[in-house]
């Protein structure tokens, strides 16, 4: 069987080498420009260098919580949708693990 030349995520080294992360961030910034809720450009380089943020703060967190509650009430999510606080805790854990990989790439990260 011939190889397609594509690398699957499972075959990538963990953590990804910094150089690859930088290339991905640069490509994303040029090719798939996104804006944050406040219309500011998203800094992907900061995200791959330890500045990843998945849990909003202040009014944005409150608005997200209200939107999530409406989606649950309207049946857009599964009947057993996880509580908003638990979901935000999972996101915070993802950020913690991703940041640990950047700040200490040789450390074994829980759940990785």
KEVEX-977853 format. One record per residue: residue number from 1; residue in one letter; y, z, x of N, C-alpha, C in turn. Coordinates in steps of 0.05 Angstrom, whole numbers. Each point is the difference from the previous one (the first is absolute). Last residue first. Layout:
NODE   i aa   n_py   n_pz   n_px  ca_py  ca_pz  ca_px   c_py   c_pz   c_px
NODE NUM  a      Y      Z      X      Y      Z      X      Y      Z      X
...
***
This chain:
NODE   i aa   n_py   n_pz   n_px  ca_py  ca_pz  ca_px   c_py   c_pz   c_px
NODE 112  x    264    566    -48      3    -27     10    -26    -14      3
NODE 111  x     21     94    -27     -2    -20    -22      2    -28     10
NODE 110  x     39     71     65    -17      7    -22      1    -22    -21
NODE 109  x     17    -17    105     15      6    -24    -19      4    -23
NODE 108  x      4      7    114    -17     -8    -23     14      9    -25
NODE 107  x     51    -26     92     -9     22    -17    -17    -10    -22
NODE 106  x     49    -54     64    -27      7      8    -12     22    -16
NODE 105  x     92    -35    -13    -21    -20     -7    -28      7      9
NODE 104  x     93     47    -25    -21      9     17    -25    -18     -5
NODE 103  x     83    -19    -43     10     20     19    -21     10     19
NODE 102  x    -22    -64    -68     22    -11     16      8     20     22
NODE 101  x    -66     25    -63    -10    -22     16     21    -12     18
NODE 100  x     24     66    -63    -16     12     21    -11    -22     19
NODE  99  x     44    -27    -78     19     10     20    -15     12     23
NODE  98  x    -50    -26    -74     11    -24     14     19      8     22
NODE  97  x    -36     69    -55    -21    -12     17     11    -25     16
NODE  96  x     58     42    -62     -7     19     22    -20    -12     19
NODE  95  x     21    -48    -79     22      0     19     -6     17     24
NODE  94  x    -60      3    -71     -2    -26     14     22     -2     21
NODE  93  x      2     75    -55    -22      2     19     -3    -26     15
NODE  92  x     62      3    -70     10     16     23    -22      3     21
NODE  91  x    -24    -42    -80     18    -17     15     11     15     25
NODE  90  x    -52     49    -60    -17    -19     14     17    -19     17
NODE  89  x     45     60    -55    -13     15     22    -18    -19     16
NODE  88  x     40    -33    -79     20      3     21    -11     15     25
NODE  87  x    -55     -6    -76      4    -27     11     20      1     23
NODE  86  x    -14     78    -50    -23     -6     17      2    -27     13
NODE  85  x     66     25    -62      2     17     24    -23     -5     19
NODE  84  x      0    -43    -85     20    -11     18      2     16     26
NODE  83  x    -93     -2    -54     27     11     -3     19    -11     21
NODE  82  x    -82    -61    -30      4     25     15     28     10     -4
NODE  81  x    -58    -55    -73     19     -5     22      6     27     14
NODE  80  x    -66    -30    -73     -1     23     17     18     -4     25
NODE  79  x     -6    -68    -66      2     24    -16      1     25     18
NODE  78  x     36    -90     43    -25     10    -11      4     26    -15
NODE  77  x     84    -62      2    -18     10     21    -25     10    -13
NODE  76  x     68    -33    -54     -1    -20     21    -18      8     23
NODE  75  x     28     47    -87    -27    -10      5     -2    -22     21
NODE  74  x     76     56    -33     -3    -26    -13    -27    -12      6
NODE  73  x     26     84     40      2      3    -30     -6    -26    -14
NODE  72  x      3     -2     95    -23     15    -10      0      2    -30
NODE  71  x     75    -39     40    -24    -17      3    -25     14    -10
NODE  70  x     79     50      3      1    -20    -21    -24    -18      1
NODE  69  x     10     62     70     -7     14    -26      1    -20    -23
NODE  68  x     29    -32     83    -29      5      1     -9     13    -26
NODE  67  x     92    -10     13    -12    -26     -5    -31      3     -1
NODE  66  x     50     76     24      4     -7    -29    -13    -26     -7
NODE  65  x     -2     26     91    -16     18    -16      3     -6    -30
NODE  64  x     55    -47     59    -27     -9      3    -19     18    -17
NODE  63  x     90     25      5     -2    -25    -15    -29    -10      1
NODE  62  x     20     75     53      2      7    -28     -4    -25    -18
NODE  61  x      7    -13     92    -25     13     -6     -1      7    -29
NODE  60  x     80    -35     32    -21    -21      0    -27     12     -7
NODE  59  x     75     57     12      0    -14    -26    -21    -21     -2
NODE  58  x    -19     61     80     23      3    -18     -4    -14    -26
NODE  57  x    -61    -38     77     12     26     -3     22      0    -21
NODE  56  x   -100    -58     25     30      0     -1     10     29     -3
NODE  55  x    -91    -38     47      9     18    -21     30      0      0
NODE  54  x    -44    -50     65    -12    -10    -25      9     17    -24
NODE  53  x     25    -27    109      7     18    -22    -11    -12    -26
NODE  52  x     -2     -8    118    -10     -9    -26      7     21    -21
NODE  51  x     19     -7    100     19      5    -21     -9     -9    -27
NODE  50  x    -44    -10     89      0     28     -8     20      6    -23
NODE  49  x    -17    -88     40      7     18     22      2     29     -8
NODE  48  x    -14    -75    -59    -23      0     18      5     17     25
NODE  47  x     68     -6    -67    -24      9    -13    -24      0     19
NODE  46  x     84    -35     28      1     29     -1    -26     11    -13
NODE  45  x     11    -93      2     -5     10     28      1     31      0
NODE  44  x     21    -46    -80    -29      1      5     -6     10     28
NODE  43  x     82      9    -70     -3     -2     29    -30      4      6
NODE  42  x     59    -37    -89    -21     18      9     -4     -5     30
NODE  41  x     94    -14    -58    -24    -14     12    -20     21     10
NODE  40  x     65     23    -83      1     -1     30    -25    -15      9
NODE  39  x     21     25    -93      6    -27      9      3     -3     31
NODE  38  x    -33     76    -54     29      1      3     11    -27     11
NODE  37  x    -93     13    -13     13      4    -26     30      0      2
NODE  36  x    -46    -54     77     -6     26    -12     14      2    -26
NODE  35  x    -31    -95     42     22     19     -1    -10     26    -12
NODE  34  x    -45    -90     57      0     17    -24     24     18      2
NODE  33  x    -47    -95     49     22     19     -1      0     15    -27
NODE  32  x    -65    -60     58     -3     13    -26     21     21     -4
NODE  31  x     -3    -54     81    -14    -17    -20     -1     11    -28
NODE  30  x     41     45     79     10    -27     -1    -11    -16    -24
NODE  29  x    -28     90     18     29      0     -3     12    -27     -3
NODE  28  x    -93     10     18      6      9    -27     30     -1     -5
NODE  27  x    -29    -17     88     -7    -22    -18      7      7    -29
NODE  26  x     11     67     64     20    -21      5     -6    -23    -20
NODE  25  x    -62     70      1     26      9    -11     21    -22      2
NODE  24  x    -84    -15     41     -2      0    -29     26      8    -13
NODE  23  x     -4      5     93     -1    -28     -9     -2     -2    -30
NODE  22  x     -6     86     38     27    -11      3      2    -29     -9
NODE  21  x    -85     42      2     17     12    -21     28    -11      1
NODE  20  x    -58    -23     70     -7    -14    -25     17     10    -23
NODE  19  x     10     43     83     10    -28      1     -6    -15    -25
NODE  18  x    -34     89     12     28     -1     -7     11    -29      0
NODE  17  x   -103     18    -21     17      1     23     29     -3     -9
NODE  16  x    -69     42    -68      9    -26      9     17      3     25
NODE  15  x    -68     79    -14     22    -13    -15      6    -28     11
NODE  14  x    -79     -4     -6     16     20    -14     10     20     21
NODE  13  x    -34   -112     -5     -1     27     13     17     19    -16
NODE  12  x    -47    -82    -51     24      6     17     -3     27     12
NODE  11  x    -62    -39    -64     -5     -6     28     23      6     18
NODE  10  x      3     10    -96    -20     18     10     -6     -4     30
NODE   9  x     60    -59    -48     11     27      5    -20     19     12
NODE   8  x    -15   -103     19      0     16    -24     12     28      7
NODE   7  x     18   -101     43    -10     27      6      2     16    -25
NODE   6  x    -12   -111     18     16     22    -12    -13     26      8
NODE   5  x    -37    -86     20     22      6     18     17     23    -10
NODE   4  x    -85    -39    -35     25    -11    -11     23      4     19
NODE   3  x   -107    -10     27     21     19     -5     25    -14    -11
NODE   2  x   -104    -34    -11     24     -2     17     20     21     -9
NODE   1  x   -111     -2     -2     23      0    -17     25      0     18
***
